[in-house]
Amino acid sequence: MPVVVTLSGSPSARSRSQGLLNRAAQVLVQQGITVQPFTLSDFPAEALLYAQFDHPAITRLQDAIASADGLLVSTPVYKAAYSGALKVVLDLLPERALAHHVVLPLATGGSPAHMLAVDYALQPVLTALKARHVLGGIYATEKELTWEGDILQLSPEIDDRLHVALARFIAHLPNPGRIQLDPDTLHAQLRLGRVSL
């Protein structure tokens, strides 16, 4: 059974990037994948600011990632760059922390003008952590993600793109989990993700 860690780089529990990450995690759980969530609130500010690699909260993340097969990471985009707090967390991971992992980055911002922040800012950091495979990320604007009460509504286009990306993500996991037991579902997901085996 594959295990995936989710890491939110938003300081707010009710942010669009957190909501997008939650939606992605729901899809993975529906496919029989175990998800271990982490948010910035899991880490004391002092541990982050003073780079306390051996702080229990930091070692929990390090251990979870070490035993996981994949990573979903989400971030809001501020001033054409991903969250600085997320960078601090990523800096506390070992150099080869993602060597056996597939990674899917998710990002949200106020304008389409910042969509390249994922490719030009976040992806190089994930690559520096030796990620086995970094998939093309999903970037969504405020207009494409709207809150209705406590539920984040995705535009049809973003919902479709998210499902395509997650199909690719699942296909790259070492053991894609329950989805492999249902050939019809597997073939449909692979077609949607444009993945050939």
N, C-alpha and C positions, 0 to 999 in steps of 0.2 A: 504494500500500500504506500503510494508516494506521500511525502510530506512537503508542504509549501509554507514558507514564512512570508507574512505580509508585513511591510514596514511603511508606516505613514509618516511623512515629513511635514504634516500640518500641525500647527500648535493648537488648532481648534478641533474638538470632537465633532462639531457640526460644520464641516467644510465640504466643499464640492469634491476636493481631492480625496478626502476620507470617505465620502459617500460613494465615489466611483470605485475606490478600493474595496469597500464593503460589498458592492454589487459583484465585482469580479470574484471575491472570495465566496459569495453565495453560489455562483456558477460552479466553482471548483468543488465545493462541498457536495453539490448535487451530482457530481460525477464520481463521488466516492473518494475524493482526495482530502486528506487531513490538513487543516489550515491552522497555523500558529500565528496569531496576530500580535504585533507590537506597534505602539504609538509613541510619540515623543513624551507623553505623560508617564510612560513606564521608566523614564530615566531621570534621576535627580539632576537639576541644573548644575550643581557643583561637580558631579561626576563627569558631565559633559565639558564644562568650562575648563576643568583642570585635567582633562584627559586621563581619568582614572580607569585604566584598562582592566584593573583587577576588581573594580566595584562589582558587587553581586548582580546588580541590574544589567551591567554591561556584559558580564560573563554569561548571564542567562541568554542574552541575544547571540553572543558568539557561539555558545553551545547549540542553540536551536538552529542556527544557520549551518553549523558544521554537520548536523545530523539530518538536514533537510535536502530535498532534491531540487528545489526551485525557490525563487524569490520574486514576489510582486512588490514593487516599491512605488509609492505615490508621493506627489509633491505639488503644492501650489507654485506658480511661477510669479516671482516678484522682480520687477525691474529687469526683465529678460534673463533671469537666472533662477535656478531651483532653490529651494529652501536652504538657508544657511545652517539651520539646526539639523537638517538631514545630513548635510556635509559633515558636521561635527560627529554625528553618529557613525557615518560610514568610515570616517577617519579612525575610529576605535576598533575597526575590524582588522583581523590579521591580513597580511599582504595577499595571501592566496585564498581568502575566505570563500570566494565564489568559484573556485577552480573546477568544481564538479556540478555547477548549477546552471540552469537556464533562468534568465531574468527577463521580466516584462516590466518596463517602466510606464507609469501612468502620470499624467500631469494635467493641471487645469490652470486657466488664466483668463484674464478679462478680455483679451483680444487675440485674434489669429496671428497677429504680428510676432507673438512670442513662441510660436509652436516649435521653432527650431532649438529652443532651449534644451529640450530633451536630447536631441542628437548632438549638439555642440557643447553642452555643459555636463549633463548627467551621464550620458553614455560613456564618455572617456573615463569617468571615475569608476564605473562598473567594470569597464575593461581593465583598468589598472588593478582591480581586485581579482583579475584573472577569470572572470566569468566565462564559463564554457561556451555559452551562447547568449547574446543580448538581442532580444527580438525588437523589431520596430515598435516604438511606443505609441500610446494613444494620448492625444492632446485634445482637450475639450474646453470650450469657452463657457462663460456664464450663461449665454443664451441657449446652449445645448444641454445644460444641466440645471434643472429648476426644482426647488423644494415644494412639495405639497404636503404640508404637515411635517411629519418626521420621515417621509419617504422622498428620496431623490429620484426624480424622473429624468430619464435619459432620452434625448431626441432619438428618433428611429435610426438615423445615420450613425450616431455614436454607439447605440446599442448593437447595431449590426457589426460595426468595426470592433467593438469589444469582444463579441462572440467569435469573430474571425481570429483575433489575436489570441484569445484563450484556447481556441482549437489548436493553433500552432504551438502554444505554450504546452498544452497537454501532450501533444505529439512528440515534443522534445524531452519530456520527462523520461528518466530511465525506465520507470514502470508506470504506464499511464493509468493504472488502477482499474476500477470497475468498468470504465468505458470499453476496455478491450474485450469484455465478456459479451458485449452486444454488438455483433458485426455491423448491423444496419446503422446503429447510432455512430459507431466508429467511422464508417465510410462517409456518412453524412457530415460529420464534423471535419473529416479530412478534406472533403470536397469544399466545404465552407472555408476552411483555412488554406485552401490551395496547396495542400501538402501531398506529396507522392511518396510512397514507400516501395 
